[in-house]
């Protein structure tokens, strides 16, 4: 169990691990508030990939990884992941309107 230091490498390797054996792959998040550390772990009982961070800015990266895994689990491991972007979240928000008179 070696920690992977590069985020992109971690995401690529975890997607490969999931696609190789989707039935036995697990994804675990652990946050220790007293240390301010987040540990992400993906395993299939043969191989274990871990990523550790203490940067609060990387929470958005974790959300993107969650979206990737949700997509893989819902649509199947053969899905094209280029569709998974943050645009769905911003498009769903209604446009803000001014507080003026209606015309």
Jmol script that loads the backbone (N, CA, C; Angstrom):
load data "model"
ATOM      1  N   UNK A   1       0.823  -1.183   0.000  1.00  0.00           N
ATOM      2  CA  UNK A   1       0.000   0.000   0.000  1.00  0.00           C
ATOM      3  C   UNK A   1       0.867   1.245   0.000  1.00  0.00           C
ATOM      4  N   UNK A   2       1.166   1.706  -1.164  1.00  0.00           N
ATOM      5  CA  UNK A   2       1.977   2.903  -1.316  1.00  0.00           C
ATOM      6  C   UNK A   2       1.061   4.042  -1.725  1.00  0.00           C
ATOM      7  N   UNK A   3       1.270   5.201  -1.154  1.00  0.00           N
ATOM      8  CA  UNK A   3       0.489   6.373  -1.522  1.00  0.00           C
ATOM      9  C   UNK A   3       0.963   6.894  -2.870  1.00  0.00           C
ATOM     10  N   UNK A   4       0.020   7.206  -3.735  1.00  0.00           N
ATOM     11  CA  UNK A   4       0.318   7.797  -5.036  1.00  0.00           C
ATOM     12  C   UNK A   4       0.326   9.311  -4.837  1.00  0.00           C
ATOM     13  N   UNK A   5       1.377   9.968  -5.291  1.00  0.00           N
ATOM     14  CA  UNK A   5       1.519  11.407  -5.045  1.00  0.00           C
ATOM     15  C   UNK A   5       0.856  12.266  -6.117  1.00  0.00           C
ATOM     16  N   UNK A   6       0.709  11.758  -7.322  1.00  0.00           N
ATOM     17  CA  UNK A   6       0.112  12.529  -8.412  1.00  0.00           C
ATOM     18  C   UNK A   6      -1.388  12.245  -8.496  1.00  0.00           C
ATOM     19  N   UNK A   7      -2.200  13.303  -8.481  1.00  0.00           N
ATOM     20  CA  UNK A   7      -3.649  13.137  -8.536  1.00  0.00           C
ATOM     21  C   UNK A   7      -4.090  12.494  -9.853  1.00  0.00           C
ATOM     22  N   UNK A   8      -3.538  12.957 -10.984  1.00  0.00           N
ATOM     23  CA  UNK A   8      -3.937  12.418 -12.287  1.00  0.00           C
ATOM     24  C   UNK A   8      -3.607  10.934 -12.395  1.00  0.00           C
ATOM     25  N   UNK A   9      -2.447  10.548 -11.901  1.00  0.00           N
ATOM     26  CA  UNK A   9      -2.068   9.136 -11.921  1.00  0.00           C
ATOM     27  C   UNK A   9      -3.016   8.316 -11.041  1.00  0.00           C
ATOM     28  N   UNK A  10      -3.389   8.856  -9.889  1.00  0.00           N
ATOM     29  CA  UNK A  10      -4.309   8.163  -8.993  1.00  0.00           C
ATOM     30  C   UNK A  10      -5.658   7.928  -9.678  1.00  0.00           C
ATOM     31  N   UNK A  11      -6.199   8.952 -10.324  1.00  0.00           N
ATOM     32  CA  UNK A  11      -7.491   8.826 -11.003  1.00  0.00           C
ATOM     33  C   UNK A  11      -7.398   7.808 -12.131  1.00  0.00           C
ATOM     34  N   UNK A  12      -6.360   7.884 -12.953  1.00  0.00           N
ATOM     35  CA  UNK A  12      -6.209   6.951 -14.068  1.00  0.00           C
ATOM     36  C   UNK A  12      -6.110   5.506 -13.587  1.00  0.00           C
ATOM     37  N   UNK A  13      -5.296   5.281 -12.571  1.00  0.00           N
ATOM     38  CA  UNK A  13      -5.101   3.917 -12.069  1.00  0.00           C
ATOM     39  C   UNK A  13      -6.341   3.375 -11.373  1.00  0.00           C
ATOM     40  N   UNK A  14      -7.094   4.239 -10.678  1.00  0.00           N
ATOM     41  CA  UNK A  14      -8.312   3.753 -10.029  1.00  0.00           C
ATOM     42  C   UNK A  14      -9.388   3.406 -11.045  1.00  0.00           C
ATOM     43  N   UNK A  15      -9.496   4.178 -12.120  1.00  0.00           N
ATOM     44  CA  UNK A  15     -10.464   3.862 -13.173  1.00  0.00           C
ATOM     45  C   UNK A  15     -10.086   2.538 -13.840  1.00  0.00           C
ATOM     46  N   UNK A  16      -8.809   2.333 -14.108  1.00  0.00           N
ATOM     47  CA  UNK A  16      -8.358   1.058 -14.680  1.00  0.00           C
ATOM     48  C   UNK A  16      -8.665  -0.099 -13.742  1.00  0.00           C
ATOM     49  N   UNK A  17      -8.433   0.099 -12.452  1.00  0.00           N
ATOM     50  CA  UNK A  17      -8.699  -0.938 -11.461  1.00  0.00           C
ATOM     51  C   UNK A  17     -10.187  -1.279 -11.428  1.00  0.00           C
ATOM     52  N   UNK A  18     -11.044  -0.261 -11.461  1.00  0.00           N
ATOM     53  CA  UNK A  18     -12.488  -0.505 -11.451  1.00  0.00           C
ATOM     54  C   UNK A  18     -12.932  -1.226 -12.716  1.00  0.00           C
ATOM     55  N   UNK A  19     -12.437  -0.795 -13.857  1.00  0.00           N
ATOM     56  CA  UNK A  19     -12.838  -1.423 -15.120  1.00  0.00           C
ATOM     57  C   UNK A  19     -12.375  -2.871 -15.222  1.00  0.00           C
ATOM     58  N   UNK A  20     -11.267  -3.208 -14.579  1.00  0.00           N
ATOM     59  CA  UNK A  20     -10.763  -4.583 -14.617  1.00  0.00           C
ATOM     60  C   UNK A  20     -11.667  -5.532 -13.823  1.00  0.00           C
ATOM     61  N   UNK A  21     -12.199  -5.083 -12.685  1.00  0.00           N
ATOM     62  CA  UNK A  21     -13.043  -5.943 -11.850  1.00  0.00           C
ATOM     63  C   UNK A  21     -14.058  -5.093 -11.088  1.00  0.00           C
ATOM     64  N   UNK A  22     -15.161  -4.690 -11.746  1.00  0.00           N
ATOM     65  CA  UNK A  22     -16.115  -3.780 -11.105  1.00  0.00           C
ATOM     66  C   UNK A  22     -16.875  -4.396  -9.929  1.00  0.00           C
ATOM     67  N   UNK A  23     -17.013  -5.712  -9.883  1.00  0.00           N
ATOM     68  CA  UNK A  23     -17.794  -6.334  -8.817  1.00  0.00           C
ATOM     69  C   UNK A  23     -17.088  -6.336  -7.468  1.00  0.00           C
ATOM     70  N   UNK A  24     -15.766  -6.358  -7.461  1.00  0.00           N
ATOM     71  CA  UNK A  24     -15.070  -6.445  -6.176  1.00  0.00           C
ATOM     72  C   UNK A  24     -14.271  -5.182  -5.823  1.00  0.00           C
ATOM     73  N   UNK A  25     -14.395  -4.132  -6.607  1.00  0.00           N
ATOM     74  CA  UNK A  25     -13.652  -2.904  -6.330  1.00  0.00           C
ATOM     75  C   UNK A  25     -14.413  -2.039  -5.328  1.00  0.00           C
ATOM     76  N   UNK A  26     -13.689  -1.533  -4.338  1.00  0.00           N
ATOM     77  CA  UNK A  26     -14.273  -0.673  -3.313  1.00  0.00           C
ATOM     78  C   UNK A  26     -13.553   0.665  -3.296  1.00  0.00           C
ATOM     79  N   UNK A  27     -14.308   1.708  -2.931  1.00  0.00           N
ATOM     80  CA  UNK A  27     -13.793   3.074  -2.868  1.00  0.00           C
ATOM     81  C   UNK A  27     -14.117   3.618  -1.483  1.00  0.00           C
ATOM     82  N   UNK A  28     -13.078   4.009  -0.738  1.00  0.00           N
ATOM     83  CA  UNK A  28     -13.263   4.453   0.640  1.00  0.00           C
ATOM     84  C   UNK A  28     -12.635   5.832   0.816  1.00  0.00           C
ATOM     85  N   UNK A  29     -13.359   6.711   1.534  1.00  0.00           N
ATOM     86  CA  UNK A  29     -12.829   8.021   1.901  1.00  0.00           C
ATOM     87  C   UNK A  29     -12.728   8.074   3.416  1.00  0.00           C
ATOM     88  N   UNK A  30     -11.634   8.612   3.916  1.00  0.00           N
ATOM     89  CA  UNK A  30     -11.479   8.764   5.355  1.00  0.00           C
ATOM     90  C   UNK A  30     -10.927  10.158   5.631  1.00  0.00           C
ATOM     91  N   UNK A  31     -11.620  10.880   6.495  1.00  0.00           N
ATOM     92  CA  UNK A  31     -11.196  12.236   6.851  1.00  0.00           C
ATOM     93  C   UNK A  31     -10.963  12.299   8.348  1.00  0.00           C
ATOM     94  N   UNK A  32      -9.801  12.801   8.738  1.00  0.00           N
ATOM     95  CA  UNK A  32      -9.480  13.005  10.156  1.00  0.00           C
ATOM     96  C   UNK A  32      -9.453  14.505  10.406  1.00  0.00           C
ATOM     97  N   UNK A  33     -10.477  14.978  11.114  1.00  0.00           N
ATOM     98  CA  UNK A  33     -10.607  16.415  11.362  1.00  0.00           C
ATOM     99  C   UNK A  33      -9.460  16.958  12.221  1.00  0.00           C
ATOM    100  N   UNK A  34      -9.024  16.176  13.197  1.00  0.00           N
ATOM    101  CA  UNK A  34      -7.963  16.671  14.086  1.00  0.00           C
ATOM    102  C   UNK A  34      -6.650  16.883  13.326  1.00  0.00           C
ATOM    103  N   UNK A  35      -6.392  16.079  12.301  1.00  0.00           N
ATOM    104  CA  UNK A  35      -5.185  16.237  11.481  1.00  0.00           C
ATOM    105  C   UNK A  35      -5.444  17.068  10.235  1.00  0.00           C
ATOM    106  N   UNK A  36      -6.707  17.148   9.816  1.00  0.00           N
ATOM    107  CA  UNK A  36      -7.050  17.845   8.583  1.00  0.00           C
ATOM    108  C   UNK A  36      -6.598  17.075   7.360  1.00  0.00           C
ATOM    109  N   UNK A  37      -6.580  15.740   7.451  1.00  0.00           N
ATOM    110  CA  UNK A  37      -6.103  14.906   6.342  1.00  0.00           C
ATOM    111  C   UNK A  37      -7.238  14.093   5.752  1.00  0.00           C
ATOM    112  N   UNK A  38      -7.224  14.006   4.435  1.00  0.00           N
ATOM    113  CA  UNK A  38      -8.181  13.204   3.689  1.00  0.00           C
ATOM    114  C   UNK A  38      -7.414  12.087   3.000  1.00  0.00           C
ATOM    115  N   UNK A  39      -7.887  10.851   3.165  1.00  0.00           N
ATOM    116  CA  UNK A  39      -7.257   9.694   2.521  1.00  0.00           C
ATOM    117  C   UNK A  39      -8.303   9.023   1.656  1.00  0.00           C
ATOM    118  N   UNK A  40      -7.988   8.835   0.383  1.00  0.00           N
ATOM    119  CA  UNK A  40      -8.841   8.116  -0.550  1.00  0.00           C
ATOM    120  C   UNK A  40      -8.183   6.778  -0.845  1.00  0.00           C
ATOM    121  N   UNK A  41      -8.978   5.717  -0.827  1.00  0.00           N
ATOM    122  CA  UNK A  41      -8.437   4.374  -1.019  1.00  0.00           C
ATOM    123  C   UNK A  41      -9.344   3.617  -1.972  1.00  0.00           C
ATOM    124  N   UNK A  42      -8.763   2.992  -2.984  1.00  0.00           N
ATOM    125  CA  UNK A  42      -9.489   2.145  -3.918  1.00  0.00           C
ATOM    126  C   UNK A  42      -8.782   0.803  -3.935  1.00  0.00           C
ATOM    127  N   UNK A  43      -9.547  -0.271  -3.719  1.00  0.00           N
ATOM    128  CA  UNK A  43      -8.946  -1.593  -3.660  1.00  0.00           C
ATOM    129  C   UNK A  43      -9.863  -2.637  -4.281  1.00  0.00           C
ATOM    130  N   UNK A  44      -9.248  -3.705  -4.761  1.00  0.00           N
ATOM    131  CA  UNK A  44     -10.008  -4.858  -5.254  1.00  0.00           C
ATOM    132  C   UNK A  44      -9.536  -6.144  -4.562  1.00  0.00           C
ATOM    133  N   UNK A  45      -8.974  -6.028  -3.382  1.00  0.00           N
ATOM    134  CA  UNK A  45      -8.440  -7.109  -2.557  1.00  0.00           C
ATOM    135  C   UNK A  45      -7.135  -7.695  -3.089  1.00  0.00           C
ATOM    136  N   UNK A  46      -6.706  -7.280  -4.268  1.00  0.00           N
ATOM    137  CA  UNK A  46      -5.413  -7.706  -4.808  1.00  0.00           C
ATOM    138  C   UNK A  46      -4.450  -6.532  -4.878  1.00  0.00           C
ATOM    139  N   UNK A  47      -4.995  -5.387  -5.211  1.00  0.00           N
ATOM    140  CA  UNK A  47      -4.200  -4.177  -5.372  1.00  0.00           C
ATOM    141  C   UNK A  47      -4.880  -3.054  -4.589  1.00  0.00           C
ATOM    142  N   UNK A  48      -4.084  -2.236  -3.932  1.00  0.00           N
ATOM    143  CA  UNK A  48      -4.617  -1.133  -3.127  1.00  0.00           C
ATOM    144  C   UNK A  48      -3.942   0.167  -3.549  1.00  0.00           C
ATOM    145  N   UNK A  49      -4.757   1.147  -3.929  1.00  0.00           N
ATOM    146  CA  UNK A  49      -4.254   2.455  -4.339  1.00  0.00           C
ATOM    147  C   UNK A  49      -4.737   3.487  -3.336  1.00  0.00           C
ATOM    148  N   UNK A  50      -3.822   4.319  -2.838  1.00  0.00           N
ATOM    149  CA  UNK A  50      -4.174   5.324  -1.835  1.00  0.00           C
ATOM    150  C   UNK A  50      -3.632   6.689  -2.237  1.00  0.00           C
ATOM    151  N   UNK A  51      -4.391   7.714  -1.848  1.00  0.00           N
ATOM    152  CA  UNK A  51      -3.987   9.100  -2.079  1.00  0.00           C
ATOM    153  C   UNK A  51      -4.279   9.878  -0.807  1.00  0.00           C
ATOM    154  N   UNK A  52      -3.308  10.631  -0.322  1.00  0.00           N
ATOM    155  CA  UNK A  52      -3.459  11.389   0.921  1.00  0.00           C
ATOM    156  C   UNK A  52      -3.185  12.861   0.653  1.00  0.00           C
ATOM    157  N   UNK A  53      -4.014  13.711   1.266  1.00  0.00           N
ATOM    158  CA  UNK A  53      -3.824  15.142   1.120  1.00  0.00           C
ATOM    159  C   UNK A  53      -4.265  15.866   2.389  1.00  0.00           C
ATOM    160  N   UNK A  54      -3.707  17.040   2.583  1.00  0.00           N
ATOM    161  CA  UNK A  54      -4.157  17.904   3.675  1.00  0.00           C
ATOM    162  C   UNK A  54      -4.558  19.280   3.138  1.00  0.00           C
ATOM    163  N   UNK A  55      -4.730  19.379   1.831  1.00  0.00           N
ATOM    164  CA  UNK A  55      -5.100  20.628   1.178  1.00  0.00           C
ATOM    165  C   UNK A  55      -6.615  20.701   1.004  1.00  0.00           C
ATOM    166  N   UNK A  56      -7.236  21.745   1.510  1.00  0.00           N
ATOM    167  CA  UNK A  56      -8.686  21.874   1.401  1.00  0.00           C
ATOM    168  C   UNK A  56      -9.130  22.157  -0.038  1.00  0.00           C
ATOM    169  N   UNK A  57      -8.228  22.675  -0.865  1.00  0.00           N
ATOM    170  CA  UNK A  57      -8.575  22.961  -2.258  1.00  0.00           C
ATOM    171  C   UNK A  57      -8.824  21.685  -3.055  1.00  0.00           C
ATOM    172  N   UNK A  58      -8.350  20.560  -2.580  1.00  0.00           N
ATOM    173  CA  UNK A  58      -8.499  19.305  -3.319  1.00  0.00           C
ATOM    174  C   UNK A  58      -9.846  18.647  -3.070  1.00  0.00           C
ATOM    175  N   UNK A  59     -10.734  19.288  -2.343  1.00  0.00           N
ATOM    176  CA  UNK A  59     -12.079  18.745  -2.143  1.00  0.00           C
ATOM    177  C   UNK A  59     -12.838  18.704  -3.463  1.00  0.00           C
ATOM    178  N   UNK A  60     -12.616  19.670  -4.331  1.00  0.00           N
ATOM    179  CA  UNK A  60     -13.264  19.671  -5.652  1.00  0.00           C
ATOM    180  C   UNK A  60     -12.792  18.484  -6.480  1.00  0.00           C
ATOM    181  N   UNK A  61     -11.524  18.132  -6.358  1.00  0.00           N
ATOM    182  CA  UNK A  61     -11.009  16.964  -7.075  1.00  0.00           C
ATOM    183  C   UNK A  61     -11.699  15.700  -6.585  1.00  0.00           C
ATOM    184  N   UNK A  62     -11.927  15.625  -5.277  1.00  0.00           N
ATOM    185  CA  UNK A  62     -12.605  14.467  -4.721  1.00  0.00           C
ATOM    186  C   UNK A  62     -14.032  14.380  -5.262  1.00  0.00           C
ATOM    187  N   UNK A  63     -14.710  15.504  -5.403  1.00  0.00           N
ATOM    188  CA  UNK A  63     -16.062  15.515  -5.967  1.00  0.00           C
ATOM    189  C   UNK A  63     -16.058  15.000  -7.405  1.00  0.00           C
ATOM    190  N   UNK A  64     -15.058  15.382  -8.184  1.00  0.00           N
ATOM    191  CA  UNK A  64     -14.964  14.900  -9.561  1.00  0.00           C
ATOM    192  C   UNK A  64     -14.723  13.389  -9.597  1.00  0.00           C
ATOM    193  N   UNK A  65     -13.890  12.896  -8.668  1.00  0.00           N
ATOM    194  CA  UNK A  65     -13.658  11.454  -8.605  1.00  0.00           C
ATOM    195  C   UNK A  65     -14.944  10.729  -8.216  1.00  0.00           C
ATOM    196  N   UNK A  66     -15.715  11.296  -7.298  1.00  0.00           N
ATOM    197  CA  UNK A  66     -17.005  10.705  -6.945  1.00  0.00           C
ATOM    198  C   UNK A  66     -17.920  10.644  -8.164  1.00  0.00           C
ATOM    199  N   UNK A  67     -17.962  11.717  -8.948  1.00  0.00           N
ATOM    200  CA  UNK A  67     -18.788  11.731 -10.157  1.00  0.00           C
ATOM    201  C   UNK A  67     -18.337  10.668 -11.149  1.00  0.00           C
ATOM    202  N   UNK A  68     -17.032  10.474 -11.264  1.00  0.00           N
ATOM    203  CA  UNK A  68     -16.507   9.445 -12.166  1.00  0.00           C
ATOM    204  C   UNK A  68     -16.977   8.064 -11.711  1.00  0.00           C
ATOM    205  N   UNK A  69     -16.842   7.783 -10.411  1.00  0.00           N
ATOM    206  CA  UNK A  69     -17.262   6.469  -9.913  1.00  0.00           C
ATOM    207  C   UNK A  69     -18.774   6.289 -10.000  1.00  0.00           C
ATOM    208  N   UNK A  70     -19.552   7.335  -9.732  1.00  0.00           N
ATOM    209  CA  UNK A  70     -21.000   7.230  -9.872  1.00  0.00           C
ATOM    210  C   UNK A  70     -21.378   6.910 -11.316  1.00  0.00           C
ATOM    211  N   UNK A  71     -20.710   7.551 -12.257  1.00  0.00           N
ATOM    212  CA  UNK A  71     -20.978   7.296 -13.668  1.00  0.00           C
ATOM    213  C   UNK A  71     -20.602   5.876 -14.042  1.00  0.00           C
ATOM    214  N   UNK A  72     -19.442   5.409 -13.607  1.00  0.00           N
ATOM    215  CA  UNK A  72     -19.022   4.046 -13.904  1.00  0.00           C
ATOM    216  C   UNK A  72     -19.976   3.016 -13.314  1.00  0.00           C
ATOM    217  N   UNK A  73     -20.448   3.270 -12.108  1.00  0.00           N
ATOM    218  CA  UNK A  73     -21.338   2.311 -11.453  1.00  0.00           C
ATOM    219  C   UNK A  73     -22.742   2.334 -12.043  1.00  0.00           C
ATOM    220  N   UNK A  74     -23.209   3.488 -12.453  1.00  0.00           N
ATOM    221  CA  UNK A  74     -24.568   3.589 -12.975  1.00  0.00           C
ATOM    222  C   UNK A  74     -24.672   3.172 -14.434  1.00  0.00           C
ATOM    223  N   UNK A  75     -23.708   3.561 -15.245  1.00  0.00           N
ATOM    224  CA  UNK A  75     -23.786   3.307 -16.688  1.00  0.00           C
ATOM    225  C   UNK A  75     -22.971   2.112 -17.145  1.00  0.00           C
ATOM    226  N   UNK A  76     -22.128   1.595 -16.295  1.00  0.00           N
ATOM    227  CA  UNK A  76     -21.306   0.451 -16.662  1.00  0.00           C
ATOM    228  C   UNK A  76     -19.869   0.856 -16.888  1.00  0.00           C
ATOM    229  N   UNK A  77     -18.938  -0.095 -16.763  1.00  0.00           N
ATOM    230  CA  UNK A  77     -17.515   0.233 -16.849  1.00  0.00           C
ATOM    231  C   UNK A  77     -17.036   0.625 -18.252  1.00  0.00           C
ATOM    232  N   UNK A  78     -17.852   0.424 -19.277  1.00  0.00           N
ATOM    233  CA  UNK A  78     -17.417   0.742 -20.647  1.00  0.00           C
ATOM    234  C   UNK A  78     -17.762   2.166 -21.058  1.00  0.00           C
ATOM    235  N   UNK A  79     -18.379   2.943 -20.175  1.00  0.00           N
ATOM    236  CA  UNK A  79     -18.836   4.288 -20.506  1.00  0.00           C
ATOM    237  C   UNK A  79     -17.652   5.208 -20.824  1.00  0.00           C
ATOM    238  N   UNK A  80     -17.901   6.171 -21.720  1.00  0.00           N
ATOM    239  CA  UNK A  80     -16.899   7.172 -22.068  1.00  0.00           C
ATOM    240  C   UNK A  80     -16.894   8.244 -20.979  1.00  0.00           C
ATOM    241  N   UNK A  81     -15.768   8.405 -20.304  1.00  0.00           N
ATOM    242  CA  UNK A  81     -15.692   9.328 -19.179  1.00  0.00           C
ATOM    243  C   UNK A  81     -15.474  10.774 -19.601  1.00  0.00           C
ATOM    244  N   UNK A  82     -15.334  11.049 -20.887  1.00  0.00           N
ATOM    245  CA  UNK A  82     -15.177  12.434 -21.313  1.00  0.00           C
ATOM    246  C   UNK A  82     -16.464  13.223 -21.097  1.00  0.00           C
ATOM    247  N   UNK A  83     -17.592  12.513 -20.908  1.00  0.00           N
ATOM    248  CA  UNK A  83     -18.864  13.176 -20.647  1.00  0.00           C
ATOM    249  C   UNK A  83     -18.928  13.735 -19.230  1.00  0.00           C
ATOM    250  N   UNK A  84     -18.135  13.185 -18.317  1.00  0.00           N
ATOM    251  CA  UNK A  84     -18.202  13.577 -16.909  1.00  0.00           C
ATOM    252  C   UNK A  84     -17.412  14.864 -16.718  1.00  0.00           C
ATOM    253  N   UNK A  85     -18.148  15.974 -16.562  1.00  0.00           N
ATOM    254  CA  UNK A  85     -17.523  17.276 -16.315  1.00  0.00           C
ATOM    255  C   UNK A  85     -18.304  17.995 -15.241  1.00  0.00           C
ATOM    256  N   UNK A  86     -17.835  19.126 -14.817  1.00  0.00           N
ATOM    257  CA  UNK A  86     -18.535  19.913 -13.807  1.00  0.00           C
ATOM    258  C   UNK A  86     -19.630  20.783 -14.386  1.00  0.00           C
ATOM    259  N   UNK A  87     -19.867  20.732 -15.702  1.00  0.00           N
ATOM    260  CA  UNK A  87     -20.848  21.604 -16.334  1.00  0.00           C
ATOM    261  C   UNK A  87     -22.269  21.299 -15.900  1.00  0.00           C
ATOM    262  N   UNK A  88     -22.582  20.033 -15.585  1.00  0.00           N
ATOM    263  CA  UNK A  88     -23.939  19.681 -15.200  1.00  0.00           C
ATOM    264  C   UNK A  88     -24.355  20.434 -13.937  1.00  0.00           C
ATOM    265  N   UNK A  89     -23.447  20.627 -13.018  1.00  0.00           N
ATOM    266  CA  UNK A  89     -23.773  21.292 -11.769  1.00  0.00           C
ATOM    267  C   UNK A  89     -24.056  22.776 -11.987  1.00  0.00           C
ATOM    268  N   UNK A  90     -23.297  23.439 -12.851  1.00  0.00           N
ATOM    269  CA  UNK A  90     -23.516  24.871 -13.061  1.00  0.00           C
ATOM    270  C   UNK A  90     -24.729  25.119 -13.946  1.00  0.00           C
ATOM    271  N   UNK A  91     -25.032  24.214 -14.882  1.00  0.00           N
ATOM    272  CA  UNK A  91     -26.190  24.386 -15.746  1.00  0.00           C
ATOM    273  C   UNK A  91     -27.492  24.208 -14.977  1.00  0.00           C
ATOM    274  N   UNK A  92     -27.483  23.431 -13.922  1.00  0.00           N
ATOM    275  CA  UNK A  92     -28.696  23.142 -13.169  1.00  0.00           C
ATOM    276  C   UNK A  92     -29.130  24.319 -12.301  1.00  0.00           C
ATOM    277  N   UNK A  93     -28.247  25.248 -12.022  1.00  0.00           N
ATOM    278  CA  UNK A  93     -28.599  26.380 -11.176  1.00  0.00           C
ATOM    279  C   UNK A  93     -29.402  27.402 -11.978  1.00  0.00           C
ATOM    280  N   UNK A  94     -30.491  27.913 -11.407  1.00  0.00           N
ATOM    281  CA  UNK A  94     -31.280  28.914 -12.142  1.00  0.00           C
ATOM    282  C   UNK A  94     -30.515  30.235 -12.247  1.00  0.00           C
ATOM    283  N   UNK A  95     -30.827  30.982 -13.290  1.00  0.00           N
ATOM    284  CA  UNK A  95     -30.168  32.272 -13.496  1.00  0.00           C
ATOM    285  C   UNK A  95     -30.691  33.265 -12.465  1.00  0.00           C
ATOM    286  N   UNK A  96     -29.812  34.117 -11.970  1.00  0.00           N
ATOM    287  CA  UNK A  96     -30.205  35.120 -10.989  1.00  0.00           C
ATOM    288  C   UNK A  96     -30.881  36.273 -11.728  1.00  0.00           C
ATOM    289  N   UNK A  97     -31.940  36.763 -11.124  1.00  0.00           N
ATOM    290  CA  UNK A  97     -32.658  37.882 -11.737  1.00  0.00           C
ATOM    291  C   UNK A  97     -32.564  39.094 -10.826  1.00  0.00           C
ATOM    292  N   UNK A  98     -32.635  40.245 -11.413  1.00  0.00           N
ATOM    293  CA  UNK A  98     -32.564  41.485 -10.649  1.00  0.00           C
ATOM    294  C   UNK A  98     -33.809  41.704  -9.799  1.00  0.00           C
ATOM    295  N   UNK A  99     -33.752  42.695  -8.929  1.00  0.00           N
ATOM    296  CA  UNK A  99     -34.864  42.970  -8.037  1.00  0.00           C
ATOM    297  C   UNK A  99     -35.714  44.148  -8.521  1.00  0.00           C
ATOM    298  N   UNK A 100     -35.687  44.447  -9.797  1.00  0.00           N
ATOM    299  CA  UNK A 100     -36.436  45.592 -10.342  1.00  0.00           C
ATOM    300  C   UNK A 100     -37.896  45.251 -10.611  1.00  0.00           C
ATOM    301  N   UNK A 101     -38.601  46.219 -11.194  1.00  0.00           N
ATOM    302  CA  UNK A 101     -40.003  46.027 -11.539  1.00  0.00           C
ATOM    303  C   UNK A 101     -40.137  45.093 -12.704  1.00  0.00           C
ATOM    304  N   UNK A 102     -41.230  44.330 -12.695  1.00  0.00           N
ATOM    305  CA  UNK A 102     -41.529  43.492 -13.850  1.00  0.00           C
ATOM    306  C   UNK A 102     -42.072  44.369 -14.954  1.00  0.00           C
ATOM    307  N   UNK A 103     -41.707  44.080 -16.170  1.00  0.00           N
ATOM    308  CA  UNK A 103     -42.188  44.885 -17.295  1.00  0.00           C
ATOM    309  C   UNK A 103     -43.115  44.109 -18.159  1.00  0.00           C
TER     310      UNK A 103
END
end "model"
wireframe off; spacefill off
backbone 0.3
color backbone group
